Amino acid sequence: MAQKREINQPSTDFALPRENYKYLLIGFLIIIIGFALMIGGRSEDPNIFNGDEIFSFRRITLAPIIVLAGFAFEIWAIMRKPKGE
């Protein structure tokens, strides 16, 4: 009778250890920071094109590198094994 209760109870085990979820959250925040760096470049007058602001180093180079680093960090966080195992 005790075995049936164990089989019918939902499992509370997660796919990853708790520490990995913390790293996943950090990676998600890195990705959000990268996308936040891409925001902007709007002109006050729609008839004026300001290429220097739109095509700045921050939006074209730095932000995509940070986003890709965040995704790489996410992959590492998923693949990482805890120290105890």
N, CA, C and O of each residue as an XYZ file, in Angstrom:
340
protein
N       0.815     -1.182      0.000
C       0.000      0.000      0.000
C       0.866      1.256      0.000
O       0.527      2.232     -0.670
N       1.967      1.252      0.731
C       2.844      2.425      0.804
C       3.505      2.690     -0.546
O       3.789      3.841     -0.878
N       3.753      1.641     -1.327
C       4.398      1.819     -2.617
C       3.475      2.531     -3.604
O       3.951      3.330     -4.411
N       2.200      2.269     -3.563
C       1.261      2.924     -4.476
C       1.212      4.425     -4.220
O       1.097      5.204     -5.166
N       1.295      4.840     -2.981
C       1.291      6.267     -2.675
C       2.516      6.953     -3.263
O       2.415      8.071     -3.769
N       3.662      6.302     -3.201
C       4.883      6.887     -3.753
C       4.797      6.997     -5.271
O       5.294      7.966     -5.844
N       4.186      6.040     -5.923
C       4.084      6.058     -7.378
C       3.118      7.146     -7.832
O       3.378      7.817     -8.831
N       2.025      7.332     -7.130
C       1.016      8.294     -7.533
C       1.351      9.740     -7.171
O       0.747     10.665     -7.714
N       2.293      9.946     -6.274
C       2.652     11.306     -5.883
C       3.497     11.959     -6.973
O       4.379     11.319     -7.546
N       3.231     13.224     -7.258
C       4.034     13.899     -8.272
C       5.462     14.098     -7.786
O       5.704     14.301     -6.597
N       6.385     14.039     -8.705
C       7.791     14.199     -8.376
C       8.103     15.678     -8.145
O       7.655     16.536     -8.905
N       8.861     15.967     -7.109
C       9.254     17.346     -6.816
C      10.692     17.625     -7.233
O      11.222     18.700     -6.951
N      11.320     16.680     -7.894
C      12.693     16.872     -8.348
C      12.707     17.737     -9.593
O      11.892     17.559    -10.498
N      13.650     18.685     -9.631
C      13.818     19.531    -10.797
C      14.869     18.928    -11.712
O      15.647     18.069    -11.297
N      14.887     19.373    -12.942
C      15.828     18.831    -13.912
C      17.265     19.229    -13.591
O      18.200     18.486    -13.891
N      17.439     20.396    -12.984
C      18.768     20.892    -12.663
C      18.854     21.214    -11.177
O      17.835     21.462    -10.532
N      20.069     21.211    -10.632
C      20.218     21.623     -9.228
C      19.901     23.112     -9.055
O      19.888     23.876    -10.020
N      19.653     23.494     -7.833
C      19.265     24.872     -7.518
C      20.322     25.887     -7.960
O      19.982     26.965     -8.447
N      21.573     25.553     -7.796
C      22.667     26.457     -8.170
C      22.649     26.766     -9.670
O      22.941     27.891    -10.075
N      22.309     25.776    -10.488
C      22.239     25.995    -11.933
C      21.146     26.983    -12.295
O      21.308     27.765    -13.232
N      20.031     26.962    -11.567
C      18.961     27.921    -11.831
C      19.402     29.344    -11.505
O      18.981     30.292    -12.169
N      20.234     29.496    -10.503
C      20.786     30.816    -10.198
C      21.645     31.310    -11.365
O      21.562     32.473    -11.760
N      22.462     30.421    -11.904
C      23.298     30.792    -13.050
C      22.432     31.102    -14.277
O      22.761     32.002    -15.049
N      21.347     30.380    -14.461
C      20.440     30.663    -15.568
C      19.832     32.058    -15.432
O      19.678     32.770    -16.425
N      19.494     32.441    -14.227
C      18.953     33.779    -13.993
C      20.002     34.853    -14.288
O      19.683     35.886    -14.877
N      21.241     34.615    -13.885
C      22.319     35.556    -14.180
C      22.510     35.694    -15.688
O      22.675     36.804    -16.192
N      22.489     34.574    -16.409
C      22.616     34.618    -17.866
C      21.475     35.375    -18.511
O      21.681     36.121    -19.468
N      20.266     35.186    -17.990
C      19.103     35.904    -18.516
C      19.269     37.409    -18.309
O      18.925     38.197    -19.189
N      19.794     37.809    -17.152
C      20.027     39.220    -16.889
C      21.096     39.800    -17.822
O      20.989     40.950    -18.247
N      22.120     39.011    -18.139
C      23.149     39.453    -19.088
C      22.523     39.696    -20.452
O      22.839     40.687    -21.111
N      21.641     38.806    -20.881
C      20.963     38.972    -22.176
C      20.090     40.226    -22.160
O      20.072     40.979    -23.134
N      19.373     40.454    -21.069
C      18.527     41.652    -20.950
C      19.381     42.921    -21.026
O      18.985     43.892    -21.670
N      20.537     42.920    -20.379
C      21.438     44.082    -20.437
C      21.892     44.325    -21.868
O      21.946     45.470    -22.316
N      22.220     43.251    -22.593
C      22.625     43.398    -23.992
C      21.536     44.014    -24.848
O      21.807     44.895    -25.663
N      20.307     43.557    -24.669
C      19.207     44.134    -25.441
C      18.927     45.577    -25.018
O      18.555     46.404    -25.850
N      19.103     45.880    -23.737
C      18.900     47.255    -23.274
C      19.922     48.198    -23.893
O      19.620     49.365    -24.143
N      21.131     47.700    -24.142
C      22.152     48.532    -24.786
C      21.810     48.836    -26.241
O      22.316     49.807    -26.805
N      20.964     48.024    -26.850
C      20.567     48.263    -28.245
C      19.466     49.312    -28.369
O      19.206     49.808    -29.465
N      18.826     49.650    -27.270
C      17.703     50.581    -27.313
C      18.195     51.984    -27.639
O      19.279     52.385    -27.215
N      17.403     52.717    -28.384
C      17.688     54.125    -28.642
C      17.987     54.400    -30.093
O      17.738     53.570    -30.967
N      18.526     55.581    -30.338
C      18.883     55.979    -31.689
C      17.778     56.698    -32.425
O      17.900     56.965    -33.621
N      16.699     57.016    -31.731
C      15.575     57.679    -32.366
C      15.878     59.168    -32.524
O      16.516     59.782    -31.669
N      15.421     59.718    -33.604
C      15.586     61.145    -33.860
C      14.322     61.880    -33.449
O      13.221     61.343    -33.567
N      14.476     63.097    -32.970
C      13.319     63.906    -32.588
C      12.472     64.262    -33.810
O      11.245     64.332    -33.732
N      13.134     64.482    -34.915
C      12.452     64.835    -36.166
C      12.511     63.622    -37.096
O      13.607     63.170    -37.427
N      11.367     63.081    -37.528
C      11.386     61.890    -38.379
C      11.997     62.139    -39.762
O      12.313     61.183    -40.471
N      12.165     63.373    -40.148
C      12.757     63.689    -41.445
C      14.284     63.735    -41.403
O      14.929     63.842    -42.446
N      14.864     63.655    -40.207
C      16.323     63.706    -40.051
C      16.829     62.319    -39.685
O      16.345     61.693    -38.742
N      17.821     61.846    -40.454
C      18.437     60.553    -40.191
C      19.787     60.783    -39.524
O      20.660     61.439    -40.091
N      19.956     60.246    -38.328
C      21.207     60.391    -37.597
C      21.903     59.039    -37.571
O      21.694     58.238    -36.659
N      22.722     58.795    -38.566
C      23.409     57.510    -38.696
C      24.444     57.262    -37.618
O      24.682     56.115    -37.240
N      25.071     58.332    -37.114
C      26.094     58.156    -36.075
C      25.502     57.582    -34.791
O      26.148     56.794    -34.100
N      24.292     57.976    -34.483
C      23.660     57.477    -33.251
C      23.116     56.063    -33.438
O      23.229     55.230    -32.539
N      22.537     55.794    -34.586
C      21.972     54.464    -34.837
C      23.077     53.423    -35.000
O      22.983     52.325    -34.450
N      24.109     53.760    -35.743
C      25.193     52.819    -36.029
C      26.378     53.026    -35.101
O      27.527     52.942    -35.535
N      26.115     53.292    -33.836
C      27.196     53.504    -32.877
C      27.823     52.174    -32.482
O      27.236     51.110    -32.681
N      29.022     52.252    -31.921
C      29.748     51.064    -31.472
C      28.923     50.281    -30.448
O      28.921     49.050    -30.456
N      28.231     50.992    -29.579
C      27.451     50.348    -28.525
C      26.345     49.482    -29.105
O      26.135     48.362    -28.641
N      25.627     49.982    -30.118
C      24.475     49.250    -30.662
C      24.867     48.185    -31.673
O      24.204     47.152    -31.767
N      25.921     48.415    -32.423
C      26.283     47.508    -33.514
C      27.281     46.431    -33.075
O      27.266     45.324    -33.613
N      28.138     46.739    -32.117
C      29.191     45.797    -31.748
C      29.060     45.294    -30.314
O      28.985     44.088    -30.075
N      29.033     46.215    -29.375
C      29.064     45.842    -27.957
C      27.821     45.058    -27.525
O      27.946     43.999    -26.910
N      26.647     45.554    -27.833
C      25.407     44.907    -27.398
C      25.255     43.484    -27.954
O      24.917     42.579    -27.191
N      25.490     43.253    -29.250
C      25.381     41.860    -29.726
C      26.401     40.919    -29.090
O      26.105     39.744    -28.869
N      27.596     41.423    -28.795
C      28.588     40.577    -28.128
C      28.107     40.209    -26.734
O      28.270     39.066    -26.306
N      27.518     41.158    -26.021
C      27.005     40.876    -24.672
C      25.845     39.884    -24.733
O      25.749     38.994    -23.888
N      24.962     40.029    -25.726
C      23.843     39.092    -25.869
C      24.366     37.679    -26.156
O      23.901     36.711    -25.554
N      25.319     37.564    -27.063
C      25.884     36.240    -27.366
C      26.611     35.657    -26.165
O      26.556     34.448    -25.938
N      27.289     36.494    -25.396
C      27.944     36.021    -24.176
C      26.902     35.520    -23.177
O      27.129     34.532    -22.479
N      25.766     36.202    -23.114
C      24.690     35.751    -22.229
C      24.150     34.392    -22.640
O      23.894     33.539    -21.790
N      23.975     34.186    -23.944
C      23.506     32.878    -24.419
C      24.552     31.795    -24.159
O      24.198     30.673    -23.798
N      25.820     32.113    -24.335
C      26.884     31.148    -24.034
C      26.883     30.810    -22.545
O      27.072     29.656    -22.161
N      26.669     31.822    -21.718
C      26.597     31.602    -20.272
C      25.406     30.715    -19.926
O      25.505     29.871    -19.035
N      24.287     30.895    -20.617
C      23.105     30.056    -20.401
C      23.418     28.590    -20.728
O      23.053     27.692    -19.970
N      24.084     28.357    -21.838
C      24.448     26.989    -22.225
C      25.365     26.380    -21.174
O      25.200     25.222    -20.791
N      26.331     27.166    -20.712
C      27.238     26.680    -19.662
C      26.469     26.352    -18.390
O      26.739     25.342    -17.740
N      25.508     27.207    -18.034
C      24.738     26.985    -16.811
C      23.897     25.714    -16.903
O      23.696     25.028    -15.901
N      23.416     25.403    -18.083
C      22.624     24.175    -18.255
C      23.533     22.951    -18.200
O      23.177     21.945    -17.586
N      24.684     23.025    -18.825
C      25.582     21.874    -18.920
C      26.420     21.651    -17.666
O      26.977     20.568    -17.488
N      26.521     22.637    -16.807
C      27.372     22.577    -15.632
C      26.909     21.499    -14.664
O      25.716     21.364    -14.389
N      27.864     20.738    -14.155
C      27.562     19.734    -13.130
C      27.894     20.308    -11.768
O      28.902     21.000    -11.620
N      27.073     20.038    -10.776
C      27.382     20.541     -9.440
C      28.659     19.900     -8.893
O      29.029     18.800     -9.303
N      29.315     20.574     -7.987
C      30.571     20.088     -7.446
C      30.417     18.807     -6.633
O      31.355     18.014     -6.557
N      29.274     18.594     -6.035
C      29.041     17.417     -5.195
C      28.884     16.113     -5.972
O      28.977     15.035     -5.386
N      28.649     16.195     -7.276
C      28.402     14.955     -8.042
C      29.602     14.525     -8.806
O      29.562     13.507     -9.497
